[in-house]
Amino acid sequence: MSAGLETHTGPVAPGVAVRRLQVALALAVSFMVAEVVGGLWANSLALLADAAHMLADAAALGLALFAAWIARRPPSPRRTYGYYRAEILAALANGAALVAIAVFIVVEAVRRLAAPLEVRPAVMIPVAVLGLVVNLAMLAVLRGSRNANLNLRGAWLHVVTDTLGSLQAIVAGVLIAALGWRWADPAASLAIAVLVLYSAWGLLKEAVSVLMESAPGGLDVDEVREAILAVEGVRGVHDVHVWSISTRFVALSAHVEAREGEQSAVLARVRALLAERFGIRHTTVQVETAVPIPLRLRV
């Protein structure tokens, strides 16, 4: 028997999360053009790197919006779990995009470290400050939804790393203006790349884990098995499988042994345990009749 299909999107309603993504996307697109113009005018790689990341932010937010929309479609005879995995695929794509951006920044920064170019800090600093303000506004908009699922967390990470990038661009501009350190611009870009890679690694790792149907992080399958064995009336348990359909949608299947006549009661107890103790409500538990162990008579 199986529990009903449930949607796990966290405490934030899907419609609210979508509206927050729309506002953040509008902010990202609006400022990206200004940052590109400012980066070319100031001849600043840090600004252009930040603009490239802002472009990735816009793409990530657009992809997150699409995934959030399609994930709300109901199950079909062909896709019996629905479209929950669309959000995981979007998170995977966002992680891969972060890695590609980081590689591009590193290559260009190394080239500029070998031959630093003239940078206009008078343009670079105001644009970077404006970028910081926009990124902080985006963070404020997305803050309440960032833990709803992996898709929204991927979009959040894009904005977080871009915010740090704006801070580093400001620092680089100040160093260039005060000390004439032109190498500070590509050096700040390398620091941005490291932050981007760090963010991407965690996102990719979790997305791949879900797609590989690994047990959810923080859930000990052995503990689940032992808990089922401790349920009144359970005589044995085997073939326990726990996996994630999406970030907050965990499923379980197991074979449980019980004595003849106790199957219904044992099933109810096991399902209640899984829901209350482990938060697993989508379960497929097959209750089997335990084979009695024959008594050996001593001669």
C-alpha positions as CSV (number, residue, x, y, z in Angstrom):
1,M,0.0,0.0,0.0
2,S,1.2,3.5,-0.6
3,A,0.6,6.8,1.0
4,G,-0.8,9.6,-1.1
5,L,1.3,11.7,-3.4
6,E,2.3,14.9,-1.6
7,T,3.9,18.1,-2.6
8,H,6.8,19.3,-0.4
9,T,7.7,22.8,-1.2
10,G,8.6,24.0,2.3
11,P,6.8,26.7,4.2
12,V,6.6,29.0,1.2
13,A,3.6,28.8,-1.1
14,P,4.6,28.0,-4.7
15,G,2.8,31.2,-6.0
16,V,4.8,33.4,-3.5
17,A,8.1,31.8,-4.5
18,V,7.3,32.4,-8.2
19,R,6.5,36.1,-7.6
20,R,9.8,36.5,-5.7
21,L,11.7,34.9,-8.6
22,Q,10.0,37.3,-11.1
23,V,11.0,40.3,-9.1
24,A,14.6,39.1,-8.7
25,L,14.7,38.4,-12.4
26,A,13.6,41.9,-13.3
27,L,16.3,43.4,-11.0
28,A,19.0,41.2,-12.5
29,V,18.1,42.0,-16.2
30,S,17.8,45.7,-15.5
31,F,21.2,46.0,-13.9
32,M,23.1,43.6,-16.1
33,V,23.1,45.9,-19.1
34,A,24.4,48.8,-17.0
35,E,27.2,46.7,-15.5
36,V,28.3,45.5,-19.0
37,V,28.4,49.1,-20.2
38,G,30.3,50.2,-17.0
39,G,32.7,47.3,-17.3
40,L,33.6,48.1,-20.9
41,W,33.9,51.8,-20.1
42,A,36.1,51.3,-17.1
43,N,38.1,48.4,-18.8
44,S,37.5,46.4,-15.6
45,L,37.5,42.6,-15.7
46,A,36.1,42.4,-12.2
47,L,33.0,44.4,-13.4
48,L,32.7,42.3,-16.6
49,A,33.1,39.1,-14.5
50,D,30.4,40.4,-12.2
51,A,28.2,41.2,-15.2
52,A,28.8,37.7,-16.6
53,H,27.7,36.4,-13.3
54,M,24.7,38.7,-13.3
55,L,23.8,37.2,-16.8
56,A,24.1,33.8,-15.2
57,D,21.8,35.0,-12.4
58,A,19.2,36.1,-14.9
59,A,19.5,32.7,-16.7
60,A,19.3,30.9,-13.4
61,L,16.3,32.8,-12.2
62,G,14.6,32.3,-15.6
63,L,15.3,28.6,-15.4
64,A,14.2,28.4,-11.8
65,L,10.9,30.1,-12.8
66,F,10.4,27.6,-15.7
67,A,11.2,24.7,-13.4
68,A,8.9,25.9,-10.7
69,W,6.1,26.3,-13.2
70,I,6.5,22.8,-14.8
71,A,7.0,21.1,-11.4
72,R,3.4,22.1,-10.5
73,R,1.9,20.1,-13.3
74,P,0.0,17.1,-12.1
75,P,1.1,13.5,-12.6
76,S,0.2,11.7,-15.8
77,P,-0.1,8.0,-16.7
78,R,3.4,8.3,-18.3
79,R,5.0,10.4,-15.5
80,T,3.4,9.0,-12.4
81,Y,5.5,11.1,-10.0
82,G,4.7,14.2,-11.9
83,Y,7.4,16.8,-12.9
84,Y,9.2,17.3,-9.5
85,R,12.5,16.4,-11.0
86,A,12.3,19.4,-13.3
87,E,13.5,21.5,-10.3
88,I,16.5,19.1,-9.8
89,L,17.4,19.3,-13.5
90,A,17.3,23.1,-13.3
91,A,19.6,23.1,-10.2
92,L,22.0,20.8,-12.1
93,A,22.0,23.2,-15.1
94,N,22.6,26.1,-12.8
95,G,25.5,24.4,-11.1
96,A,27.1,23.5,-14.5
97,A,26.6,27.2,-15.6
98,L,28.4,28.4,-12.5
99,V,31.4,26.1,-13.2
100,A,31.6,27.4,-16.8
101,I,31.5,31.0,-15.6
102,A,34.3,30.3,-13.1
103,V,36.5,28.7,-15.8
104,F,36.0,31.7,-18.1
105,I,36.9,34.1,-15.3
106,V,40.0,32.2,-14.3
107,V,41.4,32.1,-17.9
108,E,40.8,35.8,-18.5
109,A,42.2,36.8,-15.0
110,V,45.4,34.8,-15.6
111,R,45.9,36.5,-18.9
112,R,45.4,40.0,-17.3
113,L,47.6,39.2,-14.4
114,A,50.4,38.6,-16.9
115,A,49.7,42.0,-18.5
116,P,47.4,44.2,-16.3
117,L,45.3,46.7,-18.3
118,E,44.5,50.3,-17.4
119,V,41.4,50.4,-15.3
120,R,39.1,53.5,-14.6
121,P,38.3,53.2,-10.9
122,A,36.1,56.4,-11.0
123,V,33.7,54.4,-13.2
124,M,34.4,50.9,-11.7
125,I,33.6,51.8,-8.1
126,P,30.2,53.5,-8.6
127,V,29.0,50.7,-10.9
128,A,30.1,48.1,-8.4
129,V,28.4,49.9,-5.6
130,L,25.2,50.0,-7.6
131,G,25.6,46.3,-8.3
132,L,26.0,45.6,-4.6
133,V,22.7,47.4,-3.9
134,V,20.9,45.5,-6.6
135,N,22.2,42.2,-5.4
136,L,21.3,43.0,-1.8
137,A,17.8,43.8,-3.0
138,M,17.6,40.4,-4.9
139,L,18.8,38.6,-1.8
140,A,16.1,40.3,0.3
141,V,13.5,39.2,-2.2
142,L,14.6,35.6,-2.4
143,R,15.6,35.2,1.3
144,G,12.3,33.7,2.4
145,S,12.3,31.1,-0.4
146,R,15.9,29.9,-0.5
147,N,15.4,26.7,1.5
148,A,12.1,25.7,-0.2
149,N,13.9,23.4,-2.6
150,L,17.1,22.8,-4.5
151,N,16.0,24.7,-7.5
152,L,15.4,27.9,-5.5
153,R,18.6,27.4,-3.5
154,G,20.5,27.3,-6.8
155,A,19.1,30.6,-7.8
156,W,19.9,32.0,-4.3
157,L,23.5,30.8,-4.6
158,H,23.9,32.6,-7.9
159,V,22.9,35.9,-6.3
160,V,25.0,35.3,-3.1
161,T,28.2,34.8,-5.1
162,D,27.3,37.8,-7.3
163,T,26.9,39.9,-4.2
164,L,30.4,38.9,-3.0
165,G,31.7,39.6,-6.5
166,S,30.3,43.2,-6.3
167,L,32.1,43.6,-2.9
168,Q,35.3,42.4,-4.4
169,A,35.0,44.7,-7.4
170,I,34.6,47.6,-5.0
171,V,37.7,46.6,-3.0
172,A,39.7,46.2,-6.2
173,G,38.5,49.6,-7.4
174,V,39.6,51.3,-4.2
175,L,43.0,49.6,-4.3
176,I,43.6,50.7,-7.8
177,A,42.5,54.3,-7.0
178,A,44.5,54.6,-3.8
179,L,47.6,52.5,-4.6
180,G,47.6,52.0,-8.3
181,W,47.5,48.2,-8.0
182,R,46.1,47.3,-11.4
183,W,46.7,43.6,-10.6
184,A,43.9,43.9,-7.9
185,D,41.3,43.8,-10.7
186,P,42.2,40.3,-12.1
187,A,43.1,39.1,-8.5
188,A,39.6,40.0,-7.4
189,S,38.2,38.1,-10.4
190,L,40.1,35.0,-9.3
191,A,38.6,35.3,-5.8
192,I,35.2,35.6,-7.4
193,A,35.9,32.4,-9.5
194,V,36.8,30.5,-6.3
195,L,33.6,31.5,-4.6
196,V,31.6,30.5,-7.7
197,L,33.2,27.1,-7.8
198,Y,32.6,26.5,-4.1
199,S,28.9,27.3,-4.6
200,A,28.6,25.2,-7.7
201,W,30.2,22.1,-6.1
202,G,27.6,21.8,-3.3
203,L,24.8,22.4,-5.7
204,L,26.0,19.9,-8.2
205,K,26.7,17.3,-5.5
206,E,23.2,17.5,-4.1
207,A,21.5,17.5,-7.5
208,V,23.4,14.4,-8.7
209,S,22.6,12.7,-5.4
210,V,18.9,13.2,-6.0
211,L,19.2,12.0,-9.7
212,M,21.1,8.9,-8.6
213,E,18.3,8.2,-6.1
214,S,20.7,8.2,-3.1
215,A,19.3,8.3,0.4
216,P,18.6,11.9,1.5
217,G,21.3,13.6,3.4
218,G,20.9,13.5,7.1
219,L,18.7,10.3,6.9
220,D,20.3,7.1,8.2
221,V,18.7,4.1,6.3
222,D,20.1,1.7,9.0
223,E,18.3,3.8,11.7
224,V,15.1,3.6,9.6
225,R,15.4,-0.2,9.3
226,E,16.1,-0.6,13.1
227,A,13.1,1.6,13.9
228,I,10.8,-0.5,11.7
229,L,12.1,-3.7,13.4
230,A,11.2,-2.2,16.8
231,V,7.6,-1.7,15.8
232,E,5.2,-3.9,17.7
233,G,4.3,-7.0,15.6
234,V,7.2,-6.7,13.1
235,R,9.1,-10.0,12.8
236,G,11.5,-8.9,10.1
237,V,12.3,-6.3,7.5
238,H,14.2,-6.4,4.2
239,D,14.6,-4.6,0.9
240,V,14.4,-1.1,2.4
241,H,14.9,1.6,-0.1
242,V,14.8,5.4,0.6
243,W,15.3,8.0,-2.1
244,S,14.3,11.6,-3.1
245,I,11.9,12.5,-5.9
246,S,12.8,16.1,-5.3
247,T,14.5,18.1,-2.5
248,R,11.7,17.7,0.0
249,F,9.8,14.8,-1.5
250,V,11.2,11.6,0.1
251,A,9.9,8.1,-0.8
252,L,10.4,4.7,0.8
253,S,9.7,1.1,-0.1
254,A,10.2,-1.9,2.2
255,H,9.1,-5.5,2.8
256,V,7.9,-6.1,6.4
257,E,7.2,-9.5,8.0
258,A,4.3,-10.0,10.4
259,R,2.4,-12.9,11.9
260,E,-0.8,-14.1,10.2
261,G,-3.7,-11.8,11.2
262,E,-1.5,-8.9,12.3
263,Q,-0.7,-7.5,8.8
264,S,-3.1,-4.5,8.8
265,A,-2.2,-3.4,12.3
266,V,1.5,-3.7,11.6
267,L,1.1,-1.7,8.3
268,A,-0.6,1.1,10.1
269,R,2.0,1.3,12.8
270,V,4.9,1.2,10.4
271,R,3.4,4.0,8.2
272,A,2.7,6.1,11.3
273,L,6.3,5.7,12.5
274,L,7.8,6.7,9.2
275,A,5.6,9.8,9.0
276,E,6.0,11.0,12.6
277,R,9.7,10.1,13.3
278,F,11.3,10.5,9.8
279,G,8.8,12.7,7.9
280,I,8.4,10.1,5.2
281,R,4.8,10.1,4.0
282,H,5.1,8.6,0.5
283,T,5.6,4.9,1.4
284,T,5.1,1.6,-0.3
285,V,5.2,-1.1,2.4
286,Q,4.6,-4.7,1.5
287,V,3.6,-6.8,4.6
288,E,4.4,-10.5,4.3
289,T,3.5,-13.3,6.5
290,A,6.4,-14.3,8.7
291,V,7.4,-17.9,8.4
292,P,7.2,-19.6,11.8
293,I,10.4,-21.0,13.1
294,P,10.0,-24.7,13.8
295,L,10.7,-25.8,17.4
296,R,13.5,-28.3,17.9
297,L,12.9,-31.1,20.4
298,R,15.7,-32.4,22.4
299,V,16.0,-36.2,22.5
